[in-house]
């Protein structure tokens, strides 16, 4: 089963600027911690640790608490290890994880609530909502990622208002310029890729799960019915015309766009490093709708979570709530990782990076990836059904309804 969480992006060159910004944090020292300072341990990725070390310098200077780092990229095994090690006191005090693991972490009782206080208002709405589970806020967001439309400006300057218009532009360029594809998008021949196609699906009103007035997901599946049927028929058309091919792996999609074989590419900010290295002139635009509603991509939020059984819980909470939430810390994380920030203040401070700023702006219209455990029952049926429809292996409505029945049977 493919669960597309947030992907690694490039390390931006900004350590000097981050150090200058973080130096200001020490002007408001935090009170000492009861029971002696001790230490805390943070598990994070290679590109995250440089910025965290700078935040830690200010924290240690204020509190006397030393900060140790465990370098490990987050994946399913890392999450499983954290869940099993937390009750035994062997897990780190703080971990970095995509927010869609929150449901699993909270259900197992291994993460503690984190109150960001007034600083919560510094974060985008999607970022705030993403770290809430069952009405409780559990984390401090730092980065957001989503799919948008990359346009090769050397091939076209047109800004399609609909996805059908995009397809028409792409076909005209195939005839006039000899390019290979009307657009490119990552797919998987075996598992499908609903993540990259979700913006098109939501433009038909077929969101995956119901959301409450507060924006939290429930376990009620909502992508069935006529809205889902319309999207299924659209997938059939994309497949019949050859515009969408399940054989277009992530590598084929990316390389084809980089080589000028497509004017449009549906992808995330993790692909900007290669785009920039190729010296391409591109624009980042919202995905145009295929249906009558706004195209709203999934938004992934990378966040810090505090171990519910942290060896040094007071210090861990202090670091998370009072240091990681600072605009200077959020800016430093962006400069170190190159991921678009979750903090609106950090977004406003982005200088000379219009592409990632555009992704951050588009993310505000997206929908957080569901973090509820029920999402685990969705991916496999969803992806293989989309592939079957695209490849013409049955009636699209019947295939979609069977998928809904299978998912509901697993929830």
N, C-alpha and C positions, 0 to 999 in steps of 0.2 A: 504493500500500500504506500502510495506516495503522499506525503504530507509536506507541501512546499512551504517551509519556513523561510525566514529571512536569510539571505545569502551574503557571503563575504564580499566586501568591496575594497577599493584601494585605500592605502594609508595616505592621507593628504599631508602635504608638507606645511606644518604649522606649529611645530613644537615651541618655537621661540615666542610666537604670539600668544600661545596658550599659557606659557609660563608667566608672561607679563600680566595676562588677565587674572590668573589665579593668585598672583602675588597680592592682589587687592583683597582676597578673602580673609587674610590674616588680620585685617583691620578691625574685625569684630570677633574676638576669640570666644570660643565656647567654654562654658564652665567645666571644671574638672569632673571626672566620672567617679561615682561612689564605688568603694571597694578596690581602689587602685586601678591604674590604667590598663595593664595587660596588653593584649594584642588582638587583632582580628585578621581573618583570612578571607581573601576574595578570589573567586574563580572567574577568569575572564579570558577573552581571546587575545591573540598576539597583538592585533592592532589597537585593542582597547587599553592595554596595560600602560603604555606611555602616558596617556592623559590621566589615568587613574593614579599613577605614581605622583603626579603633580598635585592632584586633589589630596592624596594621602600626606604629602609634605605639610600642607596647611593644617590638616586634621591632627597630625602628630604634634606639630608645633603648639597647637591650641590645647590638646588634651593629654599628651604624653602617651597615647595609645599607638603602638607600632602597627603597621599594616603589612601583611605578607600577601604574596600573589601566587596563585596556581594557574599556570597557562594551560588552558584546555578549551578547544572549540566545542560549542554546545552541539549535541546530537542526541538521538534517542537513548544511546547507552549512557551518556553523561547524565541525562535526566533520571534514568533508572537507578544509576549509582547514587545520585543525590537522595532519591526517595528512600532507598534502603539504608543509606549511611546516616541520614539526619537523626533518626531516633537513637542511634548509638553514640552520637557526639563526634562522629568521624567526618562529617560533611563541613564544607567551608561556611563561614558566617553569612556570606553574601555570594550569590551567583548572578551571572548575566544570562538571560534566556529570551528567545522570542516569546511574545505574550501568549501565543496559542498553546503553550504548555501549562498555562496557569490553572486551567480546570483540573488537570491531572495532579498538579502540585497541591492545590488547595484541597481537593478531595482526599488526598492522602495525609493532610494535616501537617505538611512539612514547610509551609511558608507562613510568615507572620504578617498581619496587617501593618501597613505603613501609612502614617498620616502626614501628608505633605503640607498641610496647613494652607496659609495664604499663597504659598508658592505654587500650589496646584493650578492657580489661574494663569501662570506663566506658560502652561502647556496647552497644546491644541486639544480640541474637544475629543477627537478620535484617540489621541494618546492617553488622555485621562480615562476614557471609557474602557480602553483596552486592558487596563490593569485592575478593573473592577470585576469581582466574581461574587455572585449572590449578594450584591449590595455592599460589599466590603472592598476597599482599595488595598491592594497587596504590593504594589511596586512603584518604582520611580522610572518612568520612561526616559529614554535618551535618543532613540532613533526611530524613524518611520520609513517604510519602503512600500512601494506599490508599482503596479504596471501603468505605463503611460504610452503615448505614441511618439516614437522617434521618427523625425522626418529628415531625409537627406536633402538639404537645401540646394545641392548642386544638380539634383534631378528635378526638383519641383519646389515652388514657393507657395503652392496652393494649400489651403487649410480646409480640409473636407468637413462639411457640417454633419454628414451622416456616414455610416460605414459603407453604404452602397455607393456613395459618391467617392469615397476612398478607393473602393474596388474599381470604379470606372476610370479614375485617374491612373490607377496602377495598370490597368489593361491598355490604356492609351499609350503609356510610357513603354509598355512591352512592345507595342507595335512601332512606335516612333524611335525609341532609343535602344531597342533590342535587349532590354533587361529580362530577367528570368521569371520574376514573381510580381504579382500585384501588391503583395505585402508578405512579411515574414513574421512568424510567431512560434515560440517553442511549443513542441508537442512531444508525445511519447508513443511509439508504435505499440507498446505493450500496455501501458497504464493510462494513456490519455493525459490531458493537462487542463483540468477545469479551472485551475488557478489563473492561468493566462487568459482564459476566455470569459472569466467571470464578469468583466465590465460589459461585454456584449450581452450576457445573460440577464444582468440586472436592468439593462435598457428595455427588456420586455417585462419588467416588474417581477421577475422570478427570483427573489432573494432566497437563499438556502434555508434559513431558519427565521421564525418570527422574532421580532424585537419588541421589547416593552417600550413604554413612553420614555423611560430613562435610557434607552439604547442597549439594554442587556438582552442577550439572546435567550430564548426559551428552547425547549426540546421539540417544539412543534415545527415540523417540516413544512415549508411554504413554497417550494419550487415546483409543486405539482399543478394540476389544473390547466386552464387555457393559457395562462402566461408561460408556463413551462412548455406547453405544446407548441406555442408560437416560436419559442427559441429552438425547440427540437426541429421544427420545419426549416428554420433558418440554417441550422447546422447541416441539414440535408442538402440545402441549396449550395452552401459553401463547398460541400464535398462533391456534389454533382458537377459543379463548374470547375473543380480542380483548384479553386482559390485557397482552400485549406487542406493540407495534406498531413495525415497522421505520421508519415515517415519523416517529417521535418523535425529532427532532433534539436535540442538546444544548440549544439555546435553548428549544425547546418544552418539554422535560422540566423545565428549571430554572424557566421562567416559570410553568408550570402549578403547580408546587409552591409557588412564592412567592405565587401568587394564590389559594392554598387549594383548588385543584382536585384535590389528592391529599393523603392523610394520610401517605404514605410515599414516600421518594425515595432511590434508590441513587445515591450520589455521593461525591465526595471533599472534603477540607478546602479545596480551592481555591474551593468554592462558599459557604463560610461568610461571606465578606465580604458577599455579596448577601443572605444570610439575616439577618445581623446588621443590615444597613442597612434591611431591611424590618421590623425590630422583632419578628420571629417568636419565639415560644416553642417551641424545638425540643430534642430529645434526640438524641444520637448513640449508636446501638446496633449490635451486630454484625449482619451480614446473617444472617437465619435460614436454616437448611439446607432445600433442596428434596429432597435425598436423605437417606440414613441416616448420612452422615458430617458432620463439621464443615465449615461453609462458610468457605473460606480464600481471601481476596482476594489479588490481586497486590499486592506492596509495591514501590514505587519508592523508591530511595535516591538522594538528590542528594549528590554527593561532590566533593572536591578531588583532582585528579590531577596528578602532576608529570611534566613533559616529559622523556622519556628523553634528549633532546638539549638540555636546558636550558642557556642561555648561562651561568648561574650555578648549577650543580647543587648545590653544598654549601649555599648559602643557601636554595635552593628546598626542599631536603630538611629543613633546619632549621626553616623556617617551617611546613611541613606537619606534620612529626612532633612538634615541640616547642611549637608555638604554637597551631595550629588544633585540636589535640587537647585543649586545656585546657577544663575545664568552663565557665570564664568566657567563652571564645571561642564555645563552642557555645551558651551562653545568649544571647550577643549576637546570633548569627546568627538564632536564633528570634525575638528581639525585633525585629530589623530586617526579617525577611521574613514572619513570621507562619506559617512552615511548622513543623509538629510536629517536634521535635528527634529526632535519631538517638542522642543521648547520654542514657543513663538518668539521669545526674546532672542534666542540663538538664531532663529530663522531670519529675523530682522537684521542681525549682525553679519549675515553672510555677505562677503564682499568678493566680487570678481568670480562668482560661481553661479551664473544664471541657469545652468542646466539642472543642478541639484536644487536650486531655489524653486525652479518650476515643478520639479517632482514634489517638493514639500507643499507647494500651493495646491497641486492636484490632489494630494493625499487628503486635504481637508474635505473634499467632496466624496471620498471613498467610504468604505465600510470596514470596520475592524474584522479581521479574521476571527470566526467564532472560536472561543477558548473552552467551550463546554465539552465534556467528555463524549457526548453524543456525536460530535464531529468525526470521531474515529470510525464511525460506522458508515460515513458518507463517501470518503475519497475513492475507494476501490470501485464501488458500483457506479459512481458518478463518472469517473474517467473512462472505464471500459464501455459504458453506455454511449458516451459521446463519441468514442472511436467507432463503435458499431454503426451509429447514425451517419457519421461523416463518410465511412467506407461503404454505405449503402447495404448494410446487412439486415435490413428489415424496415418495417413501417416505423417512422420516427416517433409518432405518438404512442404506438404500442410499446416500443422499446423504452420510451421515457416513463410510461405508466408502470411498466414492470420494474424499472429502477426504483421508483418511488415505493412500490410495494416491498421490494427487497430491503431498502433502507429502513422503512418503518418497522419491518420485521426484526431488525437488528437493534433498534433503539429501545 
